[in-house]
Amino acid sequence: MKKVIFPLIILVLLIVAGIGGAGRFGYGPLAHLLYKPPAVEAPTGPKLKTIVLGEFIVPLVSNHAIAQQIGMNLEMDVTPESFDQSQNLLPVLLHEIHMNMLDFLPQHADVHMPANRQALHDHLLVLARDVIGQDAVLDVRVKAFYNH
């Protein structure tokens, strides 16, 4: 008796699993219960590529001595079409950032004020667009702004 009932139970389970599996993928009699069509993806914004500019430590000199050091981590978003051009001009941009920050940061050295962070962001965005191109640079992100 066991030799007949056990194979029948296995056969019924395989049939049920086959119907359920087919229904899960949109086929068979249970498809309307089990199948969920894939969600339509929302349209995304403009495609962009991110370039990590790295960490900058800028010394603030006062009375011929380093009074304080300001650190910041920067990233830049560029269009995919201008990514290669941006990579080629990256050494020029990094040099411009270093040179401009020596003049800019002494007036904006308080890292806890949101206005200073916004002024830094705006200044870096103008600087990057001047070096790489107005339409090429979408944004410059200041990931961290701190006293070192």
N, C-alpha and C positions, 0 to 999 in steps of 0.2 A: 504494500500500500504506500509506503514511504517513497518507493521508487517512482510512483506515478504522481503523487501530490507535489513533491518537491520540484520536479521539472515544470509542472503546470504553474506553480506559484512564481517560479523564476521567469517563465514565459509571459505571464500576466504583468509582472513588474517591468520587464523590458518593454512591453507594448505601452504601458502607462508612461514610462520614462521617455520613450520615443515620441509619443503624442505631446507630452509636456515640453520636451526640448524643441520640437518643431513649433509649438505654439509660442514659445519664448522668442523665437526668431521670426515670427510673423506668418507661419504656415500652419495649416491643419485646423481642426475644429475648435481648438482653444485659443486661437490667435487673438480674437477680439478681447479675451480676458487677460492674456499674459503679455502681449506685445505692446511696448511703449515706443512710439517712433522717436528717433533722436531729436533732441531739442535744436531749434534753429539758433545758430550763434548770432549774437548781437554784432552789428557792424562795429569794427574797432576804429579808433582814431587814426591819425596819420602814422604810418610806419616810421620807426626811428631806430637808430643804433646808438648805443651808449659807449662812450670812450671814457675810461677811468683816467683822470689826470693825475691822481695820486695825492700824496700828503705834502703840504708846504709848511715849512717852519720859517717865519719871517721875524728877524730880530728887530726890536725897536730900540734905537740908539738914542741915549740922552747923556749929555756931558761926556762924550767920548767913551761911553761904556754901554754895554747891553743892559737896558733897564728891565726889559720884559721880552718874552718870545710869544708870538701868536701862531697857533697852528690851525690848519684847516685841511679837510679832505674834500676834493672836488671831483665831480663827474660832469660830462658834457653830452647832451643829446644832439645828434646830427641826422640829417636826412640820409637814406641809404645811397642816394646818388652822389653825395659829397663825402662819403665815408673815406674813400681812398685819398682824396685831396686833403681831408682833415688829418689823416694819418701822416701824410707827407709834411704838412705844416705844423705838426705837433711840437717839434723842438722850438720853432719860432714862437709859438703860443706860450709854451712853458717859460721861455726867456722873458717874454713880455709880461707875463703874470708876475714873475719874480721882481722884475724892475719896477713895475707899477705898484706893487704891494709895499715896497719900501717907502714910497711917498704917500700912499693912500691910507695904510693902516694906522699911522700915528694919530690921525684924527678920528678913527673909528675903532679904537683899541678895546673898548668895553664890550666883551664878548657876551655879556648877559642881556644887553639891550636888543630887542627885536628890530629896532630901527637901524642899528649898525649892521645886523645880519642882512636886512633887506638892501641897504646901501651897498654892501659888499656884493650881493647877488647881482644887482643892477650894473655895477661897475664891471664885474667879470663878464656879464653878458655882452655889454658894449665892446669890451676888449676882444672877446672871442669873435664877435661878428666883424670887427675891424680886420682881424688877422685872417680869418678863414672865409668869411663871406656873409652877407646879410641873410640870404635865404638858406644857407647851409646849416647854421647853428639854430636849433630850436630852443634850447634851454641850457643853463649851467646850474647845476645843483651843488649847494654847499652842504655836504653831508655832516660835517662837524666843524665847529668854530670854537676854539678853546685857547686858554692860556697854557703855555708849556713851560 
